[in-house]
Amino acid sequence: MILENELLQLALGMAQAVLLLLCAPLVTGIVKKVKAWMQNRIGSSIWQEYYDIRKWWGKPTMLTPYTSITFRLAPCVYFLTTFAAACMLPGFLGGWRRFCICISAGLGTLLYGSFLDGCSHRLRRYGRQP
């Protein structure tokens, strides 16, 4: 019974990590759209990050005979460390209430930062320094 509970927690942690990694470009797109709105611009679509990822994955990798092992392993190490960090975040395992509080606090911080960045751009446009 204890082993099943631990396996369930591991599976939920992995599912949460995959969900967070898949939603990360969407959050970036929303932040860019809000920043553009704050600067009175149209901005790109919130889905632009997904389009860019699809385009980059379609490009071939250029490797020369002089390419080091570090260059080849860097994307894997970067992805695995990000995935491990996403697995360690509190979320489904802490209950939905805790998960919603963490997500809303993170989104609130991102939107507040976008607001401040937009305000500073408006002040610079009119010749005033923040």
C-alpha positions in Angstrom: 0.0 0.0 0.0 2.8 2.4 0.8 4.6 1.6 -2.4 1.4 2.3 -4.4 1.0 5.7 -2.7 4.6 6.6 -3.4 4.2 5.6 -7.0 1.0 7.7 -7.3 2.8 10.7 -5.8 5.7 10.2 -8.2 3.3 10.0 -11.2 1.4 13.1 -10.1 4.6 15.0 -9.7 5.8 14.0 -13.2 2.4 15.0 -14.6 2.6 18.3 -12.9 6.1 18.9 -14.2 5.0 18.1 -17.8 2.0 20.4 -17.5 4.1 23.2 -16.2 6.7 22.8 -19.0 3.9 22.8 -21.6 2.2 25.9 -20.2 5.4 27.9 -19.7 5.4 29.4 -23.2 1.8 30.4 -22.8 2.6 32.3 -19.7 5.5 34.0 -21.5 3.1 34.9 -24.4 0.6 36.4 -22.0 3.2 38.5 -20.3 4.5 39.8 -23.6 0.9 40.6 -24.7 0.3 42.5 -21.4 3.6 44.4 -21.8 2.6 45.4 -25.4 -0.8 46.5 -24.2 0.8 48.6 -21.4 3.0 50.3 -24.1 0.0 50.9 -26.4 1.2 48.4 -29.0 -0.5 45.4 -30.5 2.2 42.8 -29.8 2.5 39.3 -31.0 0.0 36.5 -30.4 0.1 34.7 -27.1 0.8 31.5 -29.1 4.0 33.0 -30.7 6.3 31.1 -28.3 4.8 27.8 -29.5 5.2 28.8 -33.1 8.9 29.6 -32.4 9.5 26.3 -30.7 7.9 24.4 -33.6 10.1 26.3 -36.0 13.3 25.8 -34.0 12.6 22.0 -33.7 12.3 21.8 -37.4 15.7 23.2 -38.0 18.6 20.8 -38.4 21.4 20.8 -35.8 24.7 22.0 -37.2 27.6 20.0 -35.8 31.1 20.3 -37.0 33.9 17.8 -36.3 35.2 20.3 -33.8 32.0 20.4 -31.7 32.7 19.5 -28.1 30.7 17.1 -26.0 29.6 20.1 -23.9 27.8 21.6 -26.8 26.0 18.4 -27.6 24.9 17.7 -24.0 24.0 21.2 -22.9 20.3 21.1 -24.2 19.7 17.7 -22.4 21.2 19.0 -19.1 19.2 22.2 -19.4 16.0 20.4 -20.0 16.6 17.8 -17.2 17.4 20.5 -14.6 14.3 22.4 -15.6 12.2 19.3 -15.4 13.7 18.4 -12.0 12.9 21.9 -10.7 9.3 21.6 -11.9 9.0 18.2 -10.1 10.0 19.8 -6.8 7.3 22.6 -6.9 4.4 22.2 -4.6 1.2 21.5 -6.5 -1.1 18.6 -6.9 0.5 16.8 -4.0 -0.2 19.7 -1.6 -3.8 19.9 -2.6 -5.7 22.0 -5.2 -6.0 25.0 -2.8 -2.3 25.2 -2.2 -1.7 24.8 -6.0 -4.1 27.6 -6.9 -2.5 29.9 -4.4 1.0 29.2 -5.8 -0.1 29.7 -9.4 -2.1 32.9 -8.6 0.8 34.4 -6.7 3.2 33.6 -9.5 0.9 35.1 -12.2 0.2 38.1 -10.0 3.9 38.7 -9.7 4.5 38.4 -13.4 1.6 40.7 -14.3 2.7 43.3 -11.7 6.2 43.2 -13.1 4.8 43.7 -16.6 2.7 46.7 -15.3 5.8 48.3 -13.8 7.8 47.7 -17.0 5.0 49.2 -19.1 4.8 52.3 -16.8 8.5 52.9 -17.1 8.3 52.8 -20.9 5.5 55.3 -20.9 7.5 57.7 -18.7 10.5 57.4 -21.0 8.4 58.1 -24.0 7.3 61.4 -22.5 10.8 62.4 -21.5 10.6 61.6 -17.8 12.9 59.2 -16.1 11.4 56.8 -13.5 
